[in-house]
């Protein structure tokens, strides 16, 4: 695929690699619609409404989620699927709190909703923190679905989203390009 807007610079992280974008777009095409519908939670859509809203249906919301995931992965790991523990985080000390993968999620994020536990249990077979870390690095489809579902529950697990650090790097033209790519 040819990328233009989605290859825009993110903070001091550079630009996302094509392989990352290829996987993100492929997942976005096939992800269940239920991930992108309105819900009662104060979620990522509430958080970025002033930057990327108003919402124009499921395809637009789907593309907004991909744009958030593109920028957030840049902040969290510079798009590194194999990123490990955040050594600057003093709470990252046990298997359930150690971050892993492109979005630096930890197993304790499953506490934000039963659907997150069910997803991990279905795909990994256990809720064990070490197994979760390994899965977030190796099973990219799981990692993308997990972070999207998590962002639909809360922004509190991702500091850059919570503190609106990602907002200046979110781009409407990237959302439009994601729509066209899907």
MODELLER restraints for C-alpha pairs under 7 A, 6 or more apart:
rsr = mdl.restraints
at = mdl.atoms
rsr.add(forms.Gaussian(group=physical.xy_distance, feature=features.Distance(at['CA:5:A'], at['CA:173:A']), mean=5.93, stdev=0.5))
rsr.add(forms.Gaussian(group=physical.xy_distance, feature=features.Distance(at['CA:5:A'], at['CA:174:A']), mean=4.68, stdev=0.5))
rsr.add(forms.Gaussian(group=physical.xy_distance, feature=features.Distance(at['CA:5:A'], at['CA:177:A']), mean=6.49, stdev=0.5))
rsr.add(forms.Gaussian(group=physical.xy_distance, feature=features.Distance(at['CA:6:A'], at['CA:174:A']), mean=4.83, stdev=0.5))
rsr.add(forms.Gaussian(group=physical.xy_distance, feature=features.Distance(at['CA:7:A'], at['CA:15:A']), mean=5.49, stdev=0.5))
rsr.add(forms.Gaussian(group=physical.xy_distance, feature=features.Distance(at['CA:7:A'], at['CA:16:A']), mean=6.06, stdev=0.5))
rsr.add(forms.Gaussian(group=physical.xy_distance, feature=features.Distance(at['CA:8:A'], at['CA:15:A']), mean=5.93, stdev=0.5))
rsr.add(forms.Gaussian(group=physical.xy_distance, feature=features.Distance(at['CA:9:A'], at['CA:15:A']), mean=4.83, stdev=0.5))
rsr.add(forms.Gaussian(group=physical.xy_distance, feature=features.Distance(at['CA:10:A'], at['CA:71:A']), mean=6.35, stdev=0.5))
rsr.add(forms.Gaussian(group=physical.xy_distance, feature=features.Distance(at['CA:10:A'], at['CA:74:A']), mean=6.41, stdev=0.5))
rsr.add(forms.Gaussian(group=physical.xy_distance, feature=features.Distance(at['CA:10:A'], at['CA:169:A']), mean=5.72, stdev=0.5))
rsr.add(forms.Gaussian(group=physical.xy_distance, feature=features.Distance(at['CA:11:A'], at['CA:169:A']), mean=6.89, stdev=0.5))
rsr.add(forms.Gaussian(group=physical.xy_distance, feature=features.Distance(at['CA:13:A'], at['CA:74:A']), mean=6.01, stdev=0.5))
rsr.add(forms.Gaussian(group=physical.xy_distance, feature=features.Distance(at['CA:13:A'], at['CA:75:A']), mean=6.81, stdev=0.5))
rsr.add(forms.Gaussian(group=physical.xy_distance, feature=features.Distance(at['CA:13:A'], at['CA:78:A']), mean=5.61, stdev=0.5))
rsr.add(forms.Gaussian(group=physical.xy_distance, feature=features.Distance(at['CA:16:A'], at['CA:74:A']), mean=6.99, stdev=0.5))
rsr.add(forms.Gaussian(group=physical.xy_distance, feature=features.Distance(at['CA:16:A'], at['CA:79:A']), mean=6.23, stdev=0.5))
rsr.add(forms.Gaussian(group=physical.xy_distance, feature=features.Distance(at['CA:20:A'], at['CA:79:A']), mean=6.90, stdev=0.5))
rsr.add(forms.Gaussian(group=physical.xy_distance, feature=features.Distance(at['CA:24:A'], at['CA:66:A']), mean=6.91, stdev=0.5))
rsr.add(forms.Gaussian(group=physical.xy_distance, feature=features.Distance(at['CA:25:A'], at['CA:182:A']), mean=6.62, stdev=0.5))
rsr.add(forms.Gaussian(group=physical.xy_distance, feature=features.Distance(at['CA:27:A'], at['CA:141:A']), mean=6.68, stdev=0.5))
rsr.add(forms.Gaussian(group=physical.xy_distance, feature=features.Distance(at['CA:28:A'], at['CA:62:A']), mean=6.85, stdev=0.5))
rsr.add(forms.Gaussian(group=physical.xy_distance, feature=features.Distance(at['CA:28:A'], at['CA:66:A']), mean=6.90, stdev=0.5))
rsr.add(forms.Gaussian(group=physical.xy_distance, feature=features.Distance(at['CA:29:A'], at['CA:182:A']), mean=5.46, stdev=0.5))
rsr.add(forms.Gaussian(group=physical.xy_distance, feature=features.Distance(at['CA:35:A'], at['CA:149:A']), mean=6.19, stdev=0.5))
rsr.add(forms.Gaussian(group=physical.xy_distance, feature=features.Distance(at['CA:36:A'], at['CA:58:A']), mean=6.23, stdev=0.5))
rsr.add(forms.Gaussian(group=physical.xy_distance, feature=features.Distance(at['CA:36:A'], at['CA:61:A']), mean=5.89, stdev=0.5))
rsr.add(forms.Gaussian(group=physical.xy_distance, feature=features.Distance(at['CA:36:A'], at['CA:62:A']), mean=5.81, stdev=0.5))
rsr.add(forms.Gaussian(group=physical.xy_distance, feature=features.Distance(at['CA:37:A'], at['CA:58:A']), mean=6.61, stdev=0.5))
rsr.add(forms.Gaussian(group=physical.xy_distance, feature=features.Distance(at['CA:41:A'], at['CA:153:A']), mean=6.00, stdev=0.5))
rsr.add(forms.Gaussian(group=physical.xy_distance, feature=features.Distance(at['CA:42:A'], at['CA:154:A']), mean=6.48, stdev=0.5))
rsr.add(forms.Gaussian(group=physical.xy_distance, feature=features.Distance(at['CA:43:A'], at['CA:151:A']), mean=6.04, stdev=0.5))
rsr.add(forms.Gaussian(group=physical.xy_distance, feature=features.Distance(at['CA:43:A'], at['CA:152:A']), mean=4.87, stdev=0.5))
rsr.add(forms.Gaussian(group=physical.xy_distance, feature=features.Distance(at['CA:43:A'], at['CA:153:A']), mean=5.49, stdev=0.5))
rsr.add(forms.Gaussian(group=physical.xy_distance, feature=features.Distance(at['CA:43:A'], at['CA:154:A']), mean=4.96, stdev=0.5))
rsr.add(forms.Gaussian(group=physical.xy_distance, feature=features.Distance(at['CA:43:A'], at['CA:155:A']), mean=6.20, stdev=0.5))
rsr.add(forms.Gaussian(group=physical.xy_distance, feature=features.Distance(at['CA:44:A'], at['CA:151:A']), mean=5.43, stdev=0.5))
rsr.add(forms.Gaussian(group=physical.xy_distance, feature=features.Distance(at['CA:44:A'], at['CA:152:A']), mean=5.95, stdev=0.5))
rsr.add(forms.Gaussian(group=physical.xy_distance, feature=features.Distance(at['CA:44:A'], at['CA:154:A']), mean=6.81, stdev=0.5))
rsr.add(forms.Gaussian(group=physical.xy_distance, feature=features.Distance(at['CA:44:A'], at['CA:155:A']), mean=6.03, stdev=0.5))
rsr.add(forms.Gaussian(group=physical.xy_distance, feature=features.Distance(at['CA:48:A'], at['CA:167:A']), mean=6.92, stdev=0.5))
rsr.add(forms.Gaussian(group=physical.xy_distance, feature=features.Distance(at['CA:51:A'], at['CA:167:A']), mean=6.66, stdev=0.5))
rsr.add(forms.Gaussian(group=physical.xy_distance, feature=features.Distance(at['CA:52:A'], at['CA:172:A']), mean=6.12, stdev=0.5))
rsr.add(forms.Gaussian(group=physical.xy_distance, feature=features.Distance(at['CA:55:A'], at['CA:61:A']), mean=6.24, stdev=0.5))
rsr.add(forms.Gaussian(group=physical.xy_distance, feature=features.Distance(at['CA:59:A'], at['CA:179:A']), mean=6.62, stdev=0.5))
rsr.add(forms.Gaussian(group=physical.xy_distance, feature=features.Distance(at['CA:60:A'], at['CA:179:A']), mean=6.73, stdev=0.5))
rsr.add(forms.Gaussian(group=physical.xy_distance, feature=features.Distance(at['CA:63:A'], at['CA:175:A']), mean=5.26, stdev=0.5))
rsr.add(forms.Gaussian(group=physical.xy_distance, feature=features.Distance(at['CA:63:A'], at['CA:178:A']), mean=5.32, stdev=0.5))
rsr.add(forms.Gaussian(group=physical.xy_distance, feature=features.Distance(at['CA:63:A'], at['CA:179:A']), mean=5.59, stdev=0.5))
rsr.add(forms.Gaussian(group=physical.xy_distance, feature=features.Distance(at['CA:64:A'], at['CA:175:A']), mean=5.65, stdev=0.5))
rsr.add(forms.Gaussian(group=physical.xy_distance, feature=features.Distance(at['CA:67:A'], at['CA:170:A']), mean=6.65, stdev=0.5))
rsr.add(forms.Gaussian(group=physical.xy_distance, feature=features.Distance(at['CA:67:A'], at['CA:174:A']), mean=6.64, stdev=0.5))
rsr.add(forms.Gaussian(group=physical.xy_distance, feature=features.Distance(at['CA:67:A'], at['CA:175:A']), mean=5.99, stdev=0.5))
rsr.add(forms.Gaussian(group=physical.xy_distance, feature=features.Distance(at['CA:68:A'], at['CA:170:A']), mean=6.80, stdev=0.5))
rsr.add(forms.Gaussian(group=physical.xy_distance, feature=features.Distance(at['CA:71:A'], at['CA:166:A']), mean=6.38, stdev=0.5))
rsr.add(forms.Gaussian(group=physical.xy_distance, feature=features.Distance(at['CA:71:A'], at['CA:169:A']), mean=6.73, stdev=0.5))
rsr.add(forms.Gaussian(group=physical.xy_distance, feature=features.Distance(at['CA:71:A'], at['CA:170:A']), mean=6.65, stdev=0.5))
rsr.add(forms.Gaussian(group=physical.xy_distance, feature=features.Distance(at['CA:72:A'], at['CA:103:A']), mean=6.77, stdev=0.5))
rsr.add(forms.Gaussian(group=physical.xy_distance, feature=features.Distance(at['CA:72:A'], at['CA:166:A']), mean=6.45, stdev=0.5))
rsr.add(forms.Gaussian(group=physical.xy_distance, feature=features.Distance(at['CA:73:A'], at['CA:79:A']), mean=5.15, stdev=0.5))
rsr.add(forms.Gaussian(group=physical.xy_distance, feature=features.Distance(at['CA:73:A'], at['CA:102:A']), mean=5.33, stdev=0.5))
rsr.add(forms.Gaussian(group=physical.xy_distance, feature=features.Distance(at['CA:73:A'], at['CA:103:A']), mean=5.01, stdev=0.5))
rsr.add(forms.Gaussian(group=physical.xy_distance, feature=features.Distance(at['CA:76:A'], at['CA:102:A']), mean=6.59, stdev=0.5))
rsr.add(forms.Gaussian(group=physical.xy_distance, feature=features.Distance(at['CA:76:A'], at['CA:103:A']), mean=5.51, stdev=0.5))
rsr.add(forms.Gaussian(group=physical.xy_distance, feature=features.Distance(at['CA:76:A'], at['CA:104:A']), mean=5.97, stdev=0.5))
rsr.add(forms.Gaussian(group=physical.xy_distance, feature=features.Distance(at['CA:77:A'], at['CA:83:A']), mean=6.06, stdev=0.5))
rsr.add(forms.Gaussian(group=physical.xy_distance, feature=features.Distance(at['CA:77:A'], at['CA:102:A']), mean=5.27, stdev=0.5))
rsr.add(forms.Gaussian(group=physical.xy_distance, feature=features.Distance(at['CA:77:A'], at['CA:103:A']), mean=6.58, stdev=0.5))
rsr.add(forms.Gaussian(group=physical.xy_distance, feature=features.Distance(at['CA:77:A'], at['CA:104:A']), mean=6.97, stdev=0.5))
rsr.add(forms.Gaussian(group=physical.xy_distance, feature=features.Distance(at['CA:79:A'], at['CA:102:A']), mean=5.37, stdev=0.5))
rsr.add(forms.Gaussian(group=physical.xy_distance, feature=features.Distance(at['CA:80:A'], at['CA:101:A']), mean=6.75, stdev=0.5))
rsr.add(forms.Gaussian(group=physical.xy_distance, feature=features.Distance(at['CA:80:A'], at['CA:102:A']), mean=5.06, stdev=0.5))
rsr.add(forms.Gaussian(group=physical.xy_distance, feature=features.Distance(at['CA:81:A'], at['CA:101:A']), mean=4.77, stdev=0.5))
rsr.add(forms.Gaussian(group=physical.xy_distance, feature=features.Distance(at['CA:81:A'], at['CA:102:A']), mean=4.46, stdev=0.5))
rsr.add(forms.Gaussian(group=physical.xy_distance, feature=features.Distance(at['CA:81:A'], at['CA:137:A']), mean=5.28, stdev=0.5))
rsr.add(forms.Gaussian(group=physical.xy_distance, feature=features.Distance(at['CA:82:A'], at['CA:101:A']), mean=5.13, stdev=0.5))
rsr.add(forms.Gaussian(group=physical.xy_distance, feature=features.Distance(at['CA:82:A'], at['CA:102:A']), mean=6.79, stdev=0.5))
rsr.add(forms.Gaussian(group=physical.xy_distance, feature=features.Distance(at['CA:82:A'], at['CA:137:A']), mean=4.89, stdev=0.5))
rsr.add(forms.Gaussian(group=physical.xy_distance, feature=features.Distance(at['CA:83:A'], at['CA:100:A']), mean=5.71, stdev=0.5))
rsr.add(forms.Gaussian(group=physical.xy_distance, feature=features.Distance(at['CA:83:A'], at['CA:101:A']), mean=4.81, stdev=0.5))
rsr.add(forms.Gaussian(group=physical.xy_distance, feature=features.Distance(at['CA:83:A'], at['CA:102:A']), mean=6.12, stdev=0.5))
rsr.add(forms.Gaussian(group=physical.xy_distance, feature=features.Distance(at['CA:84:A'], at['CA:99:A']), mean=6.17, stdev=0.5))
rsr.add(forms.Gaussian(group=physical.xy_distance, feature=features.Distance(at['CA:84:A'], at['CA:100:A']), mean=4.68, stdev=0.5))
rsr.add(forms.Gaussian(group=physical.xy_distance, feature=features.Distance(at['CA:84:A'], at['CA:101:A']), mean=6.37, stdev=0.5))
rsr.add(forms.Gaussian(group=physical.xy_distance, feature=features.Distance(at['CA:85:A'], at['CA:92:A']), mean=6.88, stdev=0.5))
rsr.add(forms.Gaussian(group=physical.xy_distance, feature=features.Distance(at['CA:85:A'], at['CA:98:A']), mean=5.40, stdev=0.5))
rsr.add(forms.Gaussian(group=physical.xy_distance, feature=features.Distance(at['CA:85:A'], at['CA:99:A']), mean=4.95, stdev=0.5))
rsr.add(forms.Gaussian(group=physical.xy_distance, feature=features.Distance(at['CA:85:A'], at['CA:100:A']), mean=6.04, stdev=0.5))
rsr.add(forms.Gaussian(group=physical.xy_distance, feature=features.Distance(at['CA:86:A'], at['CA:92:A']), mean=6.77, stdev=0.5))
rsr.add(forms.Gaussian(group=physical.xy_distance, feature=features.Distance(at['CA:86:A'], at['CA:99:A']), mean=6.40, stdev=0.5))
rsr.add(forms.Gaussian(group=physical.xy_distance, feature=features.Distance(at['CA:91:A'], at['CA:97:A']), mean=6.62, stdev=0.5))
rsr.add(forms.Gaussian(group=physical.xy_distance, feature=features.Distance(at['CA:92:A'], at['CA:98:A']), mean=4.55, stdev=0.5))
rsr.add(forms.Gaussian(group=physical.xy_distance, feature=features.Distance(at['CA:92:A'], at['CA:99:A']), mean=6.98, stdev=0.5))
rsr.add(forms.Gaussian(group=physical.xy_distance, feature=features.Distance(at['CA:95:A'], at['CA:129:A']), mean=4.55, stdev=0.5))
rsr.add(forms.Gaussian(group=physical.xy_distance, feature=features.Distance(at['CA:95:A'], at['CA:130:A']), mean=5.40, stdev=0.5))
rsr.add(forms.Gaussian(group=physical.xy_distance, feature=features.Distance(at['CA:96:A'], at['CA:106:A']), mean=6.08, stdev=0.5))
rsr.add(forms.Gaussian(group=physical.xy_distance, feature=features.Distance(at['CA:96:A'], at['CA:107:A']), mean=4.68, stdev=0.5))
rsr.add(forms.Gaussian(group=physical.xy_distance, feature=features.Distance(at['CA:96:A'], at['CA:108:A']), mean=5.26, stdev=0.5))
rsr.add(forms.Gaussian(group=physical.xy_distance, feature=features.Distance(at['CA:96:A'], at['CA:129:A']), mean=4.55, stdev=0.5))
rsr.add(forms.Gaussian(group=physical.xy_distance, feature=features.Distance(at['CA:97:A'], at['CA:106:A']), mean=5.26, stdev=0.5))
rsr.add(forms.Gaussian(group=physical.xy_distance, feature=features.Distance(at['CA:97:A'], at['CA:107:A']), mean=6.29, stdev=0.5))
rsr.add(forms.Gaussian(group=physical.xy_distance, feature=features.Distance(at['CA:97:A'], at['CA:108:A']), mean=5.97, stdev=0.5))
rsr.add(forms.Gaussian(group=physical.xy_distance, feature=features.Distance(at['CA:98:A'], at['CA:106:A']), mean=5.47, stdev=0.5))
rsr.add(forms.Gaussian(group=physical.xy_distance, feature=features.Distance(at['CA:99:A'], at['CA:105:A']), mean=4.94, stdev=0.5))
rsr.add(forms.Gaussian(group=physical.xy_distance, feature=features.Distance(at['CA:99:A'], at['CA:106:A']), mean=4.41, stdev=0.5))
rsr.add(forms.Gaussian(group=physical.xy_distance, feature=features.Distance(at['CA:99:A'], at['CA:133:A']), mean=6.99, stdev=0.5))
rsr.add(forms.Gaussian(group=physical.xy_distance, feature=features.Distance(at['CA:100:A'], at['CA:106:A']), mean=6.33, stdev=0.5))
rsr.add(forms.Gaussian(group=physical.xy_distance, feature=features.Distance(at['CA:100:A'], at['CA:133:A']), mean=5.19, stdev=0.5))
rsr.add(forms.Gaussian(group=physical.xy_distance, feature=features.Distance(at['CA:100:A'], at['CA:136:A']), mean=6.06, stdev=0.5))
rsr.add(forms.Gaussian(group=physical.xy_distance, feature=features.Distance(at['CA:100:A'], at['CA:137:A']), mean=6.42, stdev=0.5))
rsr.add(forms.Gaussian(group=physical.xy_distance, feature=features.Distance(at['CA:101:A'], at['CA:136:A']), mean=5.14, stdev=0.5))
rsr.add(forms.Gaussian(group=physical.xy_distance, feature=features.Distance(at['CA:101:A'], at['CA:137:A']), mean=4.58, stdev=0.5))
rsr.add(forms.Gaussian(group=physical.xy_distance, feature=features.Distance(at['CA:106:A'], at['CA:133:A']), mean=6.95, stdev=0.5))
rsr.add(forms.Gaussian(group=physical.xy_distance, feature=features.Distance(at['CA:107:A'], at['CA:129:A']), mean=5.29, stdev=0.5))
rsr.add(forms.Gaussian(group=physical.xy_distance, feature=features.Distance(at['CA:107:A'], at['CA:132:A']), mean=6.02, stdev=0.5))
rsr.add(forms.Gaussian(group=physical.xy_distance, feature=features.Distance(at['CA:109:A'], at['CA:157:A']), mean=6.81, stdev=0.5))
rsr.add(forms.Gaussian(group=physical.xy_distance, feature=features.Distance(at['CA:110:A'], at['CA:116:A']), mean=5.15, stdev=0.5))
rsr.add(forms.Gaussian(group=physical.xy_distance, feature=features.Distance(at['CA:110:A'], at['CA:117:A']), mean=5.29, stdev=0.5))
rsr.add(forms.Gaussian(group=physical.xy_distance, feature=features.Distance(at['CA:112:A'], at['CA:153:A']), mean=6.71, stdev=0.5))
rsr.add(forms.Gaussian(group=physical.xy_distance, feature=features.Distance(at['CA:116:A'], at['CA:146:A']), mean=6.64, stdev=0.5))
rsr.add(forms.Gaussian(group=physical.xy_distance, feature=features.Distance(at['CA:120:A'], at['CA:127:A']), mean=6.62, stdev=0.5))
rsr.add(forms.Gaussian(group=physical.xy_distance, feature=features.Distance(at['CA:121:A'], at['CA:127:A']), mean=6.00, stdev=0.5))
rsr.add(forms.Gaussian(group=physical.xy_distance, feature=features.Distance(at['CA:124:A'], at['CA:135:A']), mean=6.92, stdev=0.5))
rsr.add(forms.Gaussian(group=physical.xy_distance, feature=features.Distance(at['CA:136:A'], at['CA:142:A']), mean=6.95, stdev=0.5))
rsr.add(forms.Gaussian(group=physical.xy_distance, feature=features.Distance(at['CA:136:A'], at['CA:143:A']), mean=5.01, stdev=0.5))
rsr.add(forms.Gaussian(group=physical.xy_distance, feature=features.Distance(at['CA:155:A'], at['CA:161:A']), mean=5.88, stdev=0.5))
rsr.add(forms.Gaussian(group=physical.xy_distance, feature=features.Distance(at['CA:155:A'], at['CA:162:A']), mean=5.16, stdev=0.5))
rsr.add(forms.Gaussian(group=physical.xy_distance, feature=features.Distance(at['CA:156:A'], at['CA:162:A']), mean=5.54, stdev=0.5))
rsr.add(forms.Gaussian(group=physical.xy_distance, feature=features.Distance(at['CA:160:A'], at['CA:166:A']), mean=5.76, stdev=0.5))
